[in-house]
Amino acid sequence: DTIPVYSAANMGMINDTLFKSQNLVIPLNTVNYHNEVVCYLNETSPFNFLSKTVAAGVTSITFTPSELSVFTTGNSIYCTIKLKKYNTQSLGGKYFRFESNCVNNFFMMVQN
């Protein structure tokens, strides 16, 4: 099976600044070989956390200004994009679901 990969084309479209007054759009248009994508936004001090999960075929993940308002202006956050691919196997008459992951991390500065 092919392992999911978050392409350089998508990475190049992600801004290194999170503007709380604008939608944050995480592009997924060239992502292949996955079953779902999870995007985490994590601020460590103070601790604030957002996540969204979408199925294969979705071309972007959007966080709204209302959602982004939890983050502190001037702080940095981690943006983690996790691509998941599932592979179900029968072993000894029991079914097991294995998961392959591709994880990409970015830093973003929070601005109004």
C-alpha positions as CSV (number, residue, x, y, z in Angstrom):
1,D,0.0,0.0,0.0
2,T,1.1,3.5,-0.7
3,I,1.8,5.8,2.3
4,P,0.0,9.1,2.4
5,V,2.1,12.2,1.8
6,Y,1.4,15.9,2.3
7,S,3.0,17.5,-0.8
8,A,5.4,20.4,-1.0
9,A,2.8,22.2,-3.1
10,N,0.4,22.2,-0.2
11,M,3.1,23.1,2.3
12,G,4.0,26.2,0.2
13,M,0.4,27.5,0.4
14,I,0.4,27.6,4.3
15,N,1.1,31.0,5.7
16,D,3.5,31.2,8.7
17,T,1.2,33.8,10.3
18,L,-2.2,33.0,11.7
19,F,-4.4,36.0,11.4
20,K,-7.2,35.6,14.0
21,S,-9.5,38.0,12.0
22,Q,-9.4,35.8,8.8
23,N,-10.2,32.2,8.0
24,L,-7.2,29.8,8.2
25,V,-7.4,27.5,5.2
26,I,-5.3,24.3,5.2
27,P,-5.1,23.1,1.6
28,L,-5.5,19.4,0.9
29,N,-6.0,19.5,-2.8
30,T,-2.9,17.4,-3.8
31,V,-3.1,14.9,-0.9
32,N,-3.5,11.3,-2.0
33,Y,-3.6,7.8,-0.5
34,H,-5.4,8.6,2.7
35,N,-8.7,7.8,4.5
36,E,-8.9,10.9,6.7
37,V,-6.9,14.1,7.7
38,V,-6.7,15.6,11.1
39,C,-5.5,19.1,11.6
40,Y,-4.4,20.2,15.1
41,L,-3.7,23.8,16.2
42,N,-1.9,23.9,19.6
43,E,-0.8,26.8,21.7
44,T,1.2,25.7,24.7
45,S,1.1,28.6,27.1
46,P,-1.7,29.3,27.8
47,F,-2.9,25.9,26.6
48,N,-5.4,26.2,23.8
49,F,-6.2,23.5,21.3
50,L,-8.4,23.1,18.2
51,S,-8.7,20.2,15.9
52,K,-10.8,19.2,12.8
53,T,-11.1,15.8,11.1
54,V,-12.1,15.4,7.4
55,A,-12.6,12.4,5.2
56,A,-10.7,11.7,2.0
57,G,-11.8,13.8,-1.0
58,V,-12.1,17.1,1.0
59,T,-9.9,19.8,-0.6
60,S,-9.3,22.0,2.5
61,I,-9.8,22.4,6.2
62,T,-11.0,25.8,7.4
63,F,-10.8,27.4,10.8
64,T,-13.0,30.5,11.3
65,P,-12.1,33.7,13.1
66,S,-14.5,32.7,15.9
67,E,-12.6,29.4,16.4
68,L,-9.2,31.1,16.1
69,S,-10.1,33.7,18.8
70,V,-8.9,31.4,21.5
71,F,-5.3,31.9,20.6
72,T,-3.1,34.7,22.1
73,T,-1.9,37.4,19.8
74,G,1.9,37.4,19.7
75,N,2.3,33.7,20.6
76,S,3.3,31.0,18.3
77,I,1.3,27.8,17.7
78,Y,2.0,24.4,16.3
79,C,0.0,23.4,13.3
80,T,0.0,19.6,12.9
81,I,-1.4,17.9,9.8
82,K,-1.9,14.2,10.2
83,L,-2.8,12.0,7.2
84,K,-4.2,8.6,8.1
85,K,-4.5,5.6,5.9
86,Y,-6.3,2.4,7.2
87,N,-5.5,-1.1,6.2
88,T,-7.8,-3.9,7.6
89,Q,-6.3,-7.3,7.8
90,S,-7.7,-10.7,8.8
91,L,-5.4,-12.5,11.2
92,G,-6.4,-15.8,12.7
93,G,-10.1,-15.1,11.9
94,K,-10.0,-11.7,13.7
95,Y,-10.0,-8.4,11.9
96,F,-7.4,-5.8,12.8
97,R,-7.2,-2.2,11.5
98,F,-3.7,-0.9,11.0
99,E,-3.0,2.7,10.5
100,S,-0.2,4.4,8.5
101,N,0.4,8.1,9.3
102,C,2.1,11.0,7.7
103,V,2.6,13.8,10.2
104,N,3.7,17.4,9.2
105,N,4.3,20.1,11.7
106,F,4.5,23.9,11.2
107,F,4.9,26.9,13.4
108,M,2.7,29.9,13.0
109,M,2.8,33.3,14.7
110,V,-0.6,34.6,15.9
111,Q,-1.7,38.1,14.8
112,N,-5.0,40.0,15.0
